[in-house]
Amino acid sequence: MRAHRLSTWQLVVPVKSRYAAKSRLAPPDGVSRSDLALAFARDTLTAIAEVISSDRLIVVTSDDQIAAQLRVGGAQVVDDPGRGLNPAVEAGISAARDRDSGAPVGILLGDLPALTPGDLRTALAACAATESAVVPDQSGAGTVLLTHQDAALLAPRFGHGSAVRHGQTARRLDLDLPRLRTDVDDLESLRLAAVLGLGRHTSAVLQNSDLDLGELA
């Protein structure tokens, strides 16, 4: 039986096409960058599915496999406009407002292969206690989660140093949730995620290579 899902939040998740994603990640030998990117997204969405009902999930993507999987599950898929992360997020926010203009909205990155449902649930509970919140990544510079009680006032400013920009209008929450806060953009962050514990999709991709997962730890 699945754990109780949250019924208030709408969650927007931008997922870049696996063929264009993770350009800074030099994958281990024998591993395809596109396969890793797809696995990151699948592990993130698997954790989300335990917390957010499919009819409250909006994924912005141009990836055919992710889109097909989500449509079967009942989530709303919005076409990525192809102009970068912030326009993709804005497209998702617009869809969320069209669906339920009174619901709080969160923006969660789609490259969190160590994410657990418990950490996501804890983070959203913390964010619910304030009008707008930003949860930075493990470096403290980037953003993994941005929320607002009023979707119309969400102003995505993702990119290098985004936590500071988001913190100008949102409360910064440096939560002790490393599995939520470890987004993977390079080999170092993949090592960190592996130490925390990878989701089954990412683990499978790495185990199908010549790499011993113990080497990442």
N, C-alpha and C positions, 0 to 999 in steps of 0.2 A: 504494500500500500504506500502510495506517495505521501510525503509530508504535506501538511496544509499549505496551500499556495496563497500568496498575498493577493488581495482583490482590489486594492486601492491604486497601487502604482501602475503606470504604463512605463515600459522600458524600451528605449531606443538603442539598438546595437548596430553600429556601422561595421560591415565586413567587406573588406576590399577583396577583389578577385584574387584567387590564389596565384594566378599567373603574374600579377603585378605587385603582390604583397611581399613584405619583408625583404626589401632590397638591401638592407644593411646586415642581414643575417647570412653569415657564411655557414651553411649547414655542415654537419659532420660528413665525413666521406661516406659515400654510398646512400646518402639521403637527399631526396629532392626538396628544394626550397618550397615549391608549390604544394607538395604533399604535407610538409610541416605546417605551412600556413593554413591549409584546409583543416588539419588536425587541431590546431590551436582554436580555430573558430568552432569546430564541432564540440570540443571539450568545454568551451565557454558556454555554448548554447545548451549542452547537456545539463550543466549545473543550473543555468537559468530556468530550465524547464521544471525543476523541482521547487522553484520559488514563485515564478510568475506564470499565470495561466496563459495559454497560447493566444487567447483573444486579447491579451494585454501586452503582447510582445510585437514590436515593430522592428524588422531587420532591413537595413538599407544595404543593398548589395547588387553587384552585377555578376556574381558567381553563380553559374547555372546549377551546380550540385547543391549548394546551400539553399538557393531559392526553391528548388524542387522539393527538397527535404522539408523545408519549413511550410510550404503550401499544403503538403499532405498532412502536416501536423496541426494546421489551422492558424498559424501565425500570419500576420500581415507582412508582405514583402513589398518594399518600395524600391524602385529602380534607382541605382546610384547615378546621380547626374554626371559623374565623371569629372568633377572640377576640384577634387580634393576632399579632405576629411570634413572641414567645416560646412561646405555646401551639402555634403551627404547627411551630416547631422541635422542641418536645418530642414532638409527634406523629410527626415524622420519626425522631427518636432511638428512640422506642419501636418503630417498624417496623424500624429497623436492628438493634436488639437481638433482635427476634423472628427476623430472617433469619439473623444470624450474631453471636451474643453475644460471641464472642472477638475480633472484628475491630476495629481502630481506626476511629474515626468522625470525619469532618470535617464542619463546617457551613460552607457557602459561600454568600454572598449571590448572588442571581440577577439583579443589575443591574450587571453588569460588561461593558459593550459593547466594551471594548478588550482584554479578556482573551485571552491566547494559551495554547495547550497547554504550551509550554515554561515559561512563568512558573508555571502551576499545578503542573507536575511538579516544578519547583525548590522551590516553596513546600512541597509535601507532603513532599519529601525533608528539608527543614529541620525541619519539624514532627515527622517520624518520629524525630528524634534526641533528643526530649524527651518526657516523659510527657504533658504537656498544653501546648498553645501557642495564642497569640492573635496574629494578624497584623492590625494596625490599618489603617484606611483612610488615604488620603493626608493627611488633616487631623491624624491621630494620635489622634483622639478616638473615632471609631467603630470597628467591627470588621467586617472582610470575611471572615475565616477563623478558625474556632475548632476545635481538635482535642483529642482525648484518646485514649490507648491503651485505655482502658476506658470504653465508651459509657455504662455505668451511672453514671459519675462526671461526665459532661458536665452542666454547669449553665448553660444559656443565660440571659444577662442583657443582651440586646440593647436598644437604645434610646440616647438621648443620653448620651454619655460612657461607652459600654459597654466601651471598651478598658481603662479603668482598673478597672472592676469585674471584667472577665474576667482582668485581670492580677494580681488578688489570689490567684488559684488556678492560673493558667497562666503559662508563660514568655512574655514579650512578645518578638516577633520583628519588628523594624522592617526588613524585608527591602527591598533595593533592586530592587523589582519594581513599578514604577508602574502597569503595565497591569493587574496583579492588584489593586492597592490603590485604583484609581480607580472607586469606585461612583458612580453618577449619581443625584443627587436634585434638582439644580437646574441652571440654565443655566450657571453657572460651572463646575460639575463636568463638564457636557457639553462645554464648550469644552476642558477639560483632556483629556478622553477623545479628542476629535477631534484634538488635537495629537499624541497618542500613536498614534492609528490606530484607527478604528472597525471593528467587524466588518461583514460584508456586509449583514446585515439592517438594522442601524441606518443604515448608509450609504445603503441603498436608500430608506428612509423619508425621509431628509433630501434626497436627490437628487430625489425626486418632488415636492418642495416648490419654492417660489420662492427658497429660500435657497441661496446659494453656500457650499459647505463651507469655502471659504477664509475666509469671514467669521468662522467659529468659531475659527479658529486665530489 
